[in-house]
Amino acid sequence: MLWVKAFHVIFMVTWFSGLFYLPRLFVYHAMSKDEISNTRFKIMEKKLYYGITTPGAILTLLFGLWLLSYNTSGYLHQTWMIAKLGFVVLTILYHLYLGKLLYSFKYNRNSHTHVFYRWLNEVPVIFLVSIVILVIVKPWGTL
């Protein structure tokens, strides 16, 4: 079980590294004016989203489900775990929203400023901090 937990954490770090970096690329992409930069950002964003962030998300979820399978009834009766899973769902939705934004950049339909992306870049921090505190501190007991 410790190997499964280790890989769950490793892929979670991979996933979140992409969630932190992709909106930062969007900041610079939204500020770019020339076609060479625009093309370069499209390539970087696509490789990050499909080559690192999405595989990290999938593997995080698979290893997380594997961990849950060891103690399904116990964990799912813990309030902290239900809250954690809620933040995981929010993280997945955020990930998918970044994919939608990636698509808009791909077809030159971005409608947001670099300021929007600077704020968007802060969202995964809230998710990560919340998830880590819930898992380590376990502030609430059972239902």
C-alpha positions as CSV (number, residue, x, y, z in Angstrom):
1,M,0.0,0.0,0.0
2,L,2.9,2.4,0.7
3,W,4.0,2.0,-3.0
4,V,0.6,2.9,-4.2
5,K,0.5,5.9,-1.8
6,A,4.0,7.0,-3.0
7,F,2.9,6.9,-6.7
8,H,-0.3,8.7,-5.9
9,V,1.6,11.6,-4.3
10,I,4.3,11.6,-7.1
11,F,1.6,11.9,-9.8
12,M,-0.3,14.4,-7.8
13,V,2.8,16.6,-7.8
14,T,3.2,16.1,-11.5
15,W,-0.5,17.0,-12.1
16,F,-0.3,20.2,-9.9
17,S,3.0,21.3,-11.5
18,G,1.1,21.5,-14.8
19,L,-1.9,23.2,-13.2
20,F,0.5,25.8,-11.8
21,Y,2.5,26.3,-15.0
22,L,-0.2,26.2,-17.7
23,P,-2.0,29.4,-16.6
24,R,1.4,31.1,-16.3
25,L,2.0,30.2,-20.0
26,F,-1.4,31.6,-20.7
27,V,-0.4,34.9,-19.1
28,Y,2.6,35.2,-21.5
29,H,0.6,33.9,-24.4
30,A,-2.1,36.5,-23.9
31,M,0.6,39.2,-23.9
32,S,2.3,38.0,-27.0
33,K,2.0,40.1,-30.1
34,D,3.9,38.2,-32.8
35,E,3.1,35.0,-34.7
36,I,6.4,33.3,-33.7
37,S,5.7,33.7,-30.0
38,N,2.0,32.7,-30.5
39,T,3.0,29.5,-32.3
40,R,5.7,28.7,-29.7
41,F,3.2,29.1,-26.8
42,K,0.6,26.9,-28.6
43,I,3.2,24.1,-28.8
44,M,4.4,24.5,-25.2
45,E,0.8,24.6,-23.9
46,K,-0.2,21.5,-25.8
47,K,2.8,19.5,-24.7
48,L,2.3,20.5,-21.1
49,Y,-1.4,19.8,-21.1
50,Y,-1.4,16.5,-23.0
51,G,2.1,15.2,-22.2
52,I,2.4,16.0,-18.5
53,T,-0.7,17.5,-16.8
54,T,-3.3,15.1,-18.1
55,P,-1.3,11.9,-17.6
56,G,-0.5,13.2,-14.1
57,A,-4.2,13.7,-13.4
58,I,-5.2,10.3,-14.8
59,L,-2.5,8.5,-12.8
60,T,-3.2,10.4,-9.7
61,L,-6.9,9.4,-9.9
62,L,-6.1,5.8,-10.7
63,F,-3.7,5.5,-7.7
64,G,-6.1,7.4,-5.5
65,L,-8.9,5.0,-6.4
66,W,-6.6,2.1,-5.7
67,L,-5.9,3.6,-2.3
68,L,-9.6,4.0,-1.6
69,S,-10.2,0.4,-2.5
70,Y,-8.1,-0.7,0.5
71,N,-10.6,0.9,2.9
72,T,-13.6,2.1,1.0
73,S,-16.2,1.9,3.8
74,G,-13.9,3.5,6.4
75,Y,-12.6,6.4,4.3
76,L,-16.0,7.3,2.8
77,H,-17.4,7.7,6.2
78,Q,-14.8,10.3,7.2
79,T,-15.8,13.9,6.7
80,W,-12.3,15.0,5.8
81,M,-12.2,12.4,3.0
82,I,-15.5,13.6,1.6
83,A,-14.3,17.2,1.7
84,K,-11.0,16.1,0.1
85,L,-12.9,14.3,-2.7
86,G,-14.9,17.5,-3.2
87,F,-11.7,19.4,-3.8
88,V,-10.5,16.7,-6.1
89,V,-13.7,17.1,-8.2
90,L,-13.1,20.9,-8.3
91,T,-9.5,20.3,-9.4
92,I,-10.7,18.0,-12.2
93,L,-13.2,20.7,-13.3
94,Y,-10.4,23.3,-13.2
95,H,-8.2,21.0,-15.3
96,L,-10.9,20.6,-17.9
97,Y,-11.5,24.4,-17.9
98,L,-7.8,24.9,-18.7
99,G,-8.3,22.5,-21.6
100,K,-11.1,24.7,-22.8
101,L,-8.9,27.7,-22.6
102,L,-6.1,25.8,-24.4
103,Y,-8.6,25.1,-27.2
104,S,-9.5,28.8,-27.5
105,F,-5.8,29.8,-27.7
106,K,-5.3,27.1,-30.4
107,Y,-7.9,28.7,-32.6
108,N,-6.9,32.3,-31.7
109,R,-10.1,32.9,-29.8
110,N,-8.7,33.9,-26.5
111,S,-11.0,36.6,-25.0
112,H,-9.2,37.1,-21.6
113,T,-6.4,39.4,-20.6
114,H,-3.1,38.4,-18.9
115,V,-4.6,39.7,-15.7
116,F,-7.4,37.1,-15.8
117,Y,-4.8,34.4,-16.2
118,R,-2.7,35.8,-13.3
119,W,-5.7,35.4,-11.0
120,L,-6.6,32.0,-12.5
121,N,-3.1,30.8,-11.7
122,E,-3.9,31.2,-8.0
123,V,-6.9,28.7,-8.0
124,P,-4.9,25.5,-7.8
125,V,-3.0,26.9,-4.7
126,I,-6.3,26.9,-2.8
127,F,-7.1,23.3,-3.9
128,L,-3.6,22.0,-3.1
129,V,-3.5,23.7,0.4
130,S,-7.0,22.5,1.2
131,I,-6.3,18.9,0.1
132,V,-3.0,18.6,1.9
133,I,-4.5,20.1,5.2
134,L,-7.5,17.7,5.0
135,V,-5.3,14.6,4.4
136,I,-2.7,15.5,7.0
137,V,-4.7,17.2,9.7
138,K,-8.0,15.4,9.2
139,P,-9.9,18.2,10.9
140,W,-13.3,16.3,11.1
141,G,-14.2,12.9,12.2
142,T,-16.8,10.5,11.0
143,L,-20.3,11.3,9.7
